[in-house]
Amino acid sequence: MPEAYIIDATRTPTGKRRGSLQDIHGADLGAHVIKEIVERNNIPQNEYDDVIFGCLDTVGPLAGNIARTAWLVAGYDLVVPGVTVDRQCGSSQQAVHFAAMAIMSGTQDVVIAGGVQTMSKIPIGASMIAGRELGFDHPFHTSPGWLKRFGDAPVDQFYGASEIAKRWGFSRKDLEEFSLNSHRRADKARDSGWFNKEISSINGLEQDETIRANTSMERMAELEAFDAHGLITAGVASQTCDGSSAILLASADAVKRYNLKPRARIHHLEVMGDDPILMLTGPIAATKRALFRAGMNSSEIDLAECNEAFASVPMAWMQETNIPHEKTNVNEGAISLGHPLGSTGTKLMTTLLHEMERRGVRYGLQTMCEGGGVANVTIIERL
């Protein structure tokens, strides 16, 4: 089977909610990383086969196929198409999967996969809110078929995060200690300059502005819990933010044709469903299946990224997969660095790739929990 290679990867800094990136139109934010990719690589702009972007809540400035719009706003050739993917929080990771599949099938040679989200102006759930104005009070509970199968149990990530913490025996203190460590690791990585090569500055912002270097256990203890078990607070949840990211994938033929230097290859792609009510446990089973199908065991994974939608998610995942915290989210994740929804997949992969290069390690694994109980897993091999 033909190989799919990662040639380049970049991301904007994450702009905190109502921060430095809040007034940038989604198309311009997406165009920024597209420009960075195109300008850094010797590929004629009209020879890109596709632009695949992840994005959720595609209303307002994000509506109308933001992938295509961002390419056009970047000023590039009209012949290049674009398509927008919604696999919830894993949307841009799925964009990478679709790009790799196209290349591995031999139907395309050069694809940009990425994502964009402007959560300051278009908050999470905006598309569901828009549905209410059309007479749909709930995207699931208004379906007789859904009610027959799942009843009226909450379809809510906060409920899922709380239930995971309860079932795996994590206390509120456990979750808060994990979150405190997230900010401390991210602060160290930022101050050490470990993000510098992966970030493309924009609007005067050069580093992630979501890191709370001065947070403490005492401050987090003061936060109000908003779940039945009294475990989940804003301090142990991913941050609302703004950002975009992009990865360039190419075939072996394109590598030769354009004299490109592959930085990694796609080793394995996986996607799997799980309980849509518990919702956030998907990465556990998906990771186990990915490792089995790839003929690997967890000890062969040098670095991993498990999206920190909530602290309980990677905590349960690490326990069940035997991939230790020393290898997981080493420069930290969405609790400290933000979770720009449709952009997070390629944001994490950009960070994973750069850290693998910095450490000189071979295999990296990325996974994300997603709405509907779905999870993506990608294993890459550094070259």
C-alpha positions as CSV (number, residue, x, y, z in Angstrom):
1,M,0.0,0.0,0.0
2,P,1.3,3.5,-0.8
3,E,2.6,5.5,2.1
4,A,1.3,8.9,3.4
5,Y,4.0,11.2,4.7
6,I,3.7,14.2,7.0
7,I,5.8,17.0,5.4
8,D,5.0,20.0,7.5
9,A,2.8,21.1,10.5
10,T,2.0,24.4,12.1
11,R,-0.5,26.0,14.5
12,T,-1.4,29.4,15.8
13,P,-1.0,30.1,19.5
14,T,-4.2,29.4,21.4
15,G,-6.0,32.6,22.1
16,K,-7.9,32.5,25.4
17,R,-11.6,33.2,25.5
18,R,-12.1,36.8,24.5
19,G,-8.4,37.2,24.1
20,S,-6.0,38.2,21.4
21,L,-7.7,36.2,18.6
22,Q,-11.3,36.9,19.4
23,D,-12.0,39.4,16.6
24,I,-10.3,37.4,13.7
25,H,-12.8,36.0,11.2
26,G,-12.7,32.2,11.1
27,A,-11.7,32.2,7.4
28,D,-8.8,34.5,8.1
29,L,-7.7,32.4,11.0
30,G,-7.8,29.3,8.9
31,A,-6.1,31.1,6.0
32,H,-3.2,32.0,8.3
33,V,-2.0,28.4,8.8
34,I,-2.7,27.5,5.1
35,K,-0.4,30.4,4.0
36,E,2.3,29.2,6.4
37,I,2.2,25.7,4.9
38,V,2.0,26.8,1.2
39,E,4.8,29.4,1.6
40,R,7.2,27.0,3.3
41,N,6.9,24.3,0.8
42,N,7.9,24.1,-2.9
43,I,4.6,23.0,-4.3
44,P,2.8,25.1,-6.9
45,Q,-0.4,26.3,-5.3
46,N,-2.6,24.9,-8.1
47,E,-1.2,21.4,-7.5
48,Y,-2.7,20.9,-4.1
49,D,-5.4,18.2,-4.4
50,D,-7.6,19.2,-1.5
51,V,-8.0,21.1,1.7
52,I,-9.7,19.2,4.5
53,F,-10.6,21.2,7.6
54,G,-12.3,20.2,10.9
55,C,-14.8,22.6,12.3
56,L,-17.8,22.4,14.7
57,D,-20.8,24.7,15.1
58,T,-20.5,25.9,11.5
59,V,-22.7,28.9,11.8
60,G,-22.1,32.5,11.0
61,P,-18.5,33.1,9.9
62,L,-17.8,29.4,10.1
63,A,-20.7,28.4,7.8
64,G,-20.5,27.7,4.0
65,N,-17.6,25.2,4.0
66,I,-14.8,27.0,6.0
67,A,-12.1,24.8,4.4
68,R,-12.8,26.2,1.0
69,T,-13.4,29.7,2.2
70,A,-10.1,29.7,4.1
71,W,-8.1,28.6,1.0
72,L,-9.8,31.3,-1.0
73,V,-9.1,34.0,1.6
74,A,-5.5,32.9,1.6
75,G,-5.5,34.1,-2.0
76,Y,-4.7,30.9,-3.7
77,D,-5.8,29.2,-6.9
78,L,-9.5,28.7,-7.5
79,V,-9.0,25.1,-8.8
80,V,-8.2,23.7,-5.4
81,P,-11.3,22.4,-3.6
82,G,-12.0,22.2,0.1
83,V,-14.2,20.2,2.4
84,T,-15.2,20.6,6.1
85,V,-15.4,17.7,8.5
86,D,-17.4,17.4,11.7
87,R,-16.4,14.4,13.8
88,Q,-16.9,16.6,16.9
89,C,-13.7,17.2,18.9
90,G,-11.7,14.9,16.6
91,S,-12.6,16.7,13.4
92,S,-9.2,17.7,12.3
93,Q,-7.7,14.4,13.4
94,Q,-10.3,12.9,11.1
95,A,-9.2,15.4,8.4
96,V,-5.7,13.9,8.7
97,H,-7.2,10.4,8.3
98,F,-9.2,11.4,5.2
99,A,-6.1,13.0,3.7
100,A,-4.0,10.0,4.4
101,M,-6.6,7.7,3.0
102,A,-6.8,9.6,-0.2
103,I,-3.0,9.5,-0.6
104,M,-2.7,5.8,0.4
105,S,-5.4,4.9,-2.1
106,G,-3.4,6.6,-4.8
107,T,-6.2,9.1,-5.7
108,Q,-4.4,12.2,-4.4
109,D,-0.8,13.3,-3.8
110,V,-0.8,16.6,-1.8
111,V,-3.4,17.4,0.8
112,I,-3.6,20.0,3.6
113,A,-5.5,18.7,6.7
114,G,-6.3,21.1,9.4
115,G,-9.0,22.9,11.4
116,V,-10.2,26.2,12.8
117,Q,-12.5,27.3,15.6
118,T,-13.5,30.7,16.9
119,M,-15.1,29.9,20.3
120,S,-15.0,33.4,21.7
121,K,-17.7,34.5,19.2
122,I,-19.3,31.2,18.3
123,P,-19.4,29.2,21.5
124,I,-19.6,25.4,21.8
125,G,-23.1,24.2,21.1
126,A,-23.9,27.2,18.9
127,S,-25.4,25.0,16.2
128,M,-27.7,23.3,18.8
129,I,-28.8,26.7,20.0
130,A,-29.5,27.7,16.4
131,G,-31.7,24.6,16.1
132,R,-34.0,25.8,19.0
133,E,-35.0,28.8,16.9
134,L,-36.2,26.4,14.3
135,G,-38.3,24.5,16.8
136,F,-35.9,21.7,17.8
137,D,-35.3,21.9,21.5
138,H,-32.8,19.1,21.6
139,P,-30.8,17.3,18.9
140,F,-31.3,13.9,20.4
141,H,-34.3,13.8,22.7
142,T,-36.7,15.0,19.9
143,S,-36.0,11.8,18.0
144,P,-38.5,8.9,18.9
145,G,-35.8,6.4,17.7
146,W,-33.2,7.9,20.0
147,L,-35.6,7.9,23.0
148,K,-36.6,4.3,22.3
149,R,-32.9,3.2,22.4
150,F,-31.3,5.4,24.9
151,G,-34.2,7.1,26.8
152,D,-33.8,10.6,28.1
153,A,-30.4,10.1,29.7
154,P,-28.3,13.3,29.4
155,V,-26.2,13.5,26.3
156,D,-23.7,15.7,27.9
157,Q,-19.9,15.8,28.1
158,F,-20.0,17.0,31.7
159,Y,-22.1,14.0,32.7
160,G,-19.7,11.7,30.9
161,A,-16.6,13.3,32.6
162,S,-18.3,13.0,36.0
163,E,-19.3,9.4,35.5
164,I,-15.8,8.5,34.4
165,A,-14.3,10.1,37.5
166,K,-16.8,8.2,39.7
167,R,-16.4,4.8,38.0
168,W,-12.6,5.0,38.0
169,G,-12.4,6.2,41.5
170,F,-10.9,9.6,41.0
171,S,-11.5,12.2,43.7
172,R,-11.9,15.9,43.0
173,K,-8.4,16.3,44.5
174,D,-7.0,13.8,42.1
175,L,-8.5,15.7,39.2
176,E,-7.3,19.0,40.4
177,E,-3.7,17.7,41.0
178,F,-3.7,16.5,37.4
179,S,-4.9,19.9,36.2
180,L,-2.3,21.7,38.3
181,N,0.4,19.5,36.7
182,S,-1.0,20.3,33.3
183,H,-0.4,24.1,33.8
184,R,3.0,23.5,35.3
185,R,4.2,21.3,32.4
186,A,2.8,23.7,29.8
187,D,4.4,26.7,31.6
188,K,7.8,24.9,31.6
189,A,7.4,24.0,27.9
190,R,6.5,27.5,26.9
191,D,9.4,29.0,28.9
192,S,11.8,26.5,27.5
193,G,10.9,27.5,24.0
194,W,9.6,24.0,23.1
195,F,6.6,25.4,21.3
196,N,8.5,28.0,19.2
197,K,9.1,25.9,16.1
198,E,5.5,24.8,15.8
199,I,3.7,28.1,16.4
200,S,3.0,30.6,13.7
201,S,2.4,34.0,15.4
202,I,-0.7,36.0,14.5
203,N,-2.1,39.4,15.6
204,G,0.8,40.0,17.8
205,L,0.3,36.8,19.7
206,E,3.4,34.6,19.8
207,Q,2.7,32.1,22.5
208,D,-0.3,30.3,24.0
209,E,-2.2,32.7,26.3
210,T,-4.3,30.0,28.1
211,I,-1.6,28.8,30.6
212,R,-2.5,29.7,34.2
213,A,1.0,29.6,35.6
214,N,-0.2,31.0,39.0
215,T,-3.0,28.6,39.6
216,S,-3.0,26.5,42.7
217,M,-4.8,23.7,44.5
218,E,-6.3,26.3,46.8
219,R,-7.7,28.3,43.9
220,M,-9.2,25.3,42.2
221,A,-10.8,24.2,45.5
222,E,-12.8,27.4,45.5
223,L,-14.4,26.7,42.1
224,E,-18.0,25.5,42.1
225,A,-18.7,22.0,40.8
226,F,-21.5,21.6,38.2
227,D,-22.1,17.9,38.3
228,A,-24.1,15.6,40.5
229,H,-21.0,14.0,42.1
230,G,-19.4,17.3,42.9
231,L,-16.2,16.5,40.9
232,I,-16.2,18.5,37.7
233,T,-15.3,22.2,37.8
234,A,-13.9,24.6,35.2
235,G,-10.5,24.0,36.7
236,V,-10.5,20.3,35.5
237,A,-12.0,21.0,32.1
238,S,-10.5,22.0,28.8
239,Q,-10.5,25.7,28.0
240,T,-12.6,27.6,25.5
241,C,-10.3,29.3,23.0
242,D,-9.6,30.4,19.5
243,G,-7.1,28.8,17.1
244,S,-6.2,27.1,13.8
245,S,-3.7,24.4,12.7
246,A,-2.7,22.6,9.6
247,I,-0.6,19.7,8.4
248,L,0.7,18.9,5.0
249,L,0.5,15.3,3.8
250,A,2.0,14.0,0.6
251,S,2.6,10.8,-1.4
252,A,6.0,9.2,-2.2
253,D,5.5,10.5,-5.8
254,A,4.9,14.0,-4.6
255,V,8.0,13.8,-2.3
256,K,10.2,13.1,-5.3
257,R,8.4,15.5,-7.6
258,Y,8.7,18.5,-5.3
259,N,11.9,17.5,-3.5
260,L,10.1,17.4,-0.2
261,K,11.6,16.0,3.1
262,P,9.2,13.7,5.0
263,R,9.2,14.2,8.7
264,A,7.0,11.3,9.6
265,R,4.8,8.6,8.0
266,I,1.3,7.6,8.9
267,H,1.8,4.1,10.6
268,H,-1.8,3.4,11.5
269,L,-5.3,4.9,11.4
270,E,-8.2,3.9,13.7
271,V,-11.7,5.1,14.5
272,M,-14.2,3.4,16.8
273,G,-17.5,4.0,18.5
274,D,-18.4,3.5,22.2
275,D,-21.2,4.4,24.6
276,P,-22.7,7.8,23.4
277,I,-24.0,8.6,26.9
278,L,-20.8,8.0,28.8
279,M,-19.3,9.6,25.6
280,L,-15.7,10.2,26.6
281,T,-14.4,6.6,27.1
282,G,-13.9,5.9,23.3
283,P,-10.1,6.4,23.3
284,I,-9.6,3.4,25.6
285,A,-11.1,0.7,23.3
286,A,-9.9,2.5,20.2
287,T,-6.3,2.7,21.4
288,K,-6.3,-1.0,22.3
289,R,-7.7,-2.0,18.9
290,A,-5.2,0.3,17.1
291,L,-2.3,-1.2,18.9
292,F,-3.6,-4.7,18.2
293,R,-4.2,-4.0,14.5
294,A,-0.8,-2.3,14.2
295,G,0.9,-5.3,15.8
296,M,2.3,-3.2,18.6
297,N,2.1,-3.0,22.4
298,S,1.8,0.1,24.5
299,S,5.5,-0.1,25.5
300,E,6.5,0.7,21.9
301,I,4.8,4.1,22.0
302,D,7.4,6.7,22.8
303,L,5.0,9.7,23.2
304,A,1.3,10.0,23.3
305,E,-1.4,12.7,23.1
306,C,-4.7,12.0,24.7
307,N,-6.9,15.1,24.5
308,E,-7.7,16.6,27.9
309,A,-11.3,17.3,27.4
310,F,-11.6,16.8,31.1
311,A,-8.9,15.5,33.5
312,S,-10.8,12.3,34.1
313,V,-10.5,11.3,30.4
314,P,-6.6,10.9,30.1
315,M,-6.4,9.7,33.7
316,A,-8.7,6.7,32.9
317,W,-7.1,6.2,29.5
318,M,-3.6,6.0,31.0
319,Q,-4.8,3.5,33.6
320,E,-6.4,1.3,31.0
321,T,-3.8,1.4,28.3
322,N,-0.7,1.3,30.5
323,I,0.8,4.3,28.7
324,P,2.3,6.3,31.6
325,H,2.0,10.0,32.3
326,E,5.7,10.3,31.6
327,K,4.9,9.7,28.0
328,T,1.5,11.3,27.8
329,N,0.8,15.0,27.1
330,V,4.3,15.7,28.1
331,N,4.0,19.4,27.2
332,E,0.4,19.2,28.4
333,G,-2.9,19.5,26.8
334,A,-6.3,21.2,26.6
335,I,-6.7,22.0,30.3
336,S,-3.7,24.3,30.1
337,L,-3.3,24.9,26.3
338,G,-7.0,25.1,25.3
339,H,-9.2,23.0,23.1
340,P,-10.2,24.9,19.9
341,L,-12.6,22.0,19.0
342,G,-12.3,21.6,15.2
343,S,-8.6,22.6,15.3
344,T,-7.4,20.5,18.2
345,G,-6.7,17.3,16.3
346,T,-4.0,18.8,14.0
347,K,-2.9,21.1,16.9
348,L,-2.1,18.1,19.0
349,M,-0.5,16.3,16.1
350,T,1.7,19.3,15.4
351,T,2.8,19.3,19.0
352,L,3.4,15.6,19.0
353,L,5.5,15.7,15.8
354,H,7.7,18.5,17.1
355,E,8.3,16.9,20.5
356,M,9.1,13.5,18.8
357,E,11.7,15.4,16.8
358,R,13.1,17.2,19.8
359,R,13.5,13.9,21.7
360,G,14.5,11.8,18.7
361,V,11.9,9.1,19.3
362,R,10.3,6.8,16.8
363,Y,6.5,6.2,17.5
364,G,3.8,8.7,18.6
365,L,0.2,7.9,19.2
366,Q,-2.7,10.4,19.3
367,T,-6.3,9.9,20.5
368,M,-9.3,12.0,21.2
369,C,-12.7,11.5,22.7
370,E,-15.5,12.8,20.6
371,G,-19.2,13.5,20.8
372,G,-21.4,10.5,20.1
373,G,-18.9,8.2,21.9
374,V,-16.5,8.1,19.0
375,A,-12.7,8.2,19.1
376,N,-9.9,8.5,16.6
377,V,-6.4,7.1,17.0
378,T,-3.4,7.9,14.8
379,I,0.0,6.3,15.1
380,I,2.9,8.1,13.4
381,E,6.5,7.1,12.9
382,R,9.2,9.8,12.8
383,L,11.6,9.5,9.9
